[in-house]
Amino acid sequence: MAKEEALQMEGVVNETLPNTTFRVQLENGHIVTAHISGKMRKNYIRILTGDKVTVELTPYDLSKGRIVYRGR
């Protein structure tokens, strides 16, 4: 997936799932399953329930995504 094709949306982490996967509710109300990006995993950035995150979605499957940024 090229970076230009990815859609970035803001959301809030609702639930923590196994294998560093999270259920995120986006600003528009949709709920997606997202995993942590490699750079966040490498730098040991922890994500907890209630954190504001930026999720990168592919235009082909809008139900799955990648967490690329954790807000404050």
N, C-alpha and C positions, 0 to 999 in steps of 0.2 A: 504494500500500500504506500503510495507516494504521499509525502507530507501535504502537498497542495490539495489532494483529494479529500483529506480528512476533515470532518466537521468537528469543531470544538464547541462544547456547551458547558455551562456551569450547573452544578448540582450539589446535593447534600447526601452524605452516606447514611443510609437507613439501617443496614444490616451487614454484619461481617460473616462471610461464608468461608469454608475451608480453602486452603491453598492460595492465600493472599488474594481472594476474590471478594468483591463487595457488591451489594445491591445499592444502587444510587438512584435517587429521585431527581430528575432534571427540573429546570425552571418551568418548563412547559407542562409538567405533571407526569411525563412518561417515566417508567422505571426500567433501568437497564442493569445488566450484570457487567461489572468491569473488573479488570485485573490491574495490578500496579505495573507501570512501565519499568524497563530494565534499569534506567538511570536512577529511578527512585529506589528500586530494590538494592542497587549497588551502594547507594549512599545511606542505606538504613533509615529511610524516612518512614516513620510510623503513621498509620492512618487509623483513626478511631471513629466510632459511630457519632454522627453529628458534625463531622468536619465538612467544610465547604471545599469542593474539589473541581478541577477542570477535567472533563472527560473528552477524549478524542474518539469519534465514531466514524466508521466506514459507511459510505453511502449504500453499500450492498446489504448490510445487516445492521439495522438500527437498534437491535436489542442487546448488542454486545459492544463493549468499548474498552478503552485503555485509560487509566488515570495518569495524567501527565503533570499535574500540579496540585499541591495541597495548600489551600488558602488559610487565612488566620481564623 
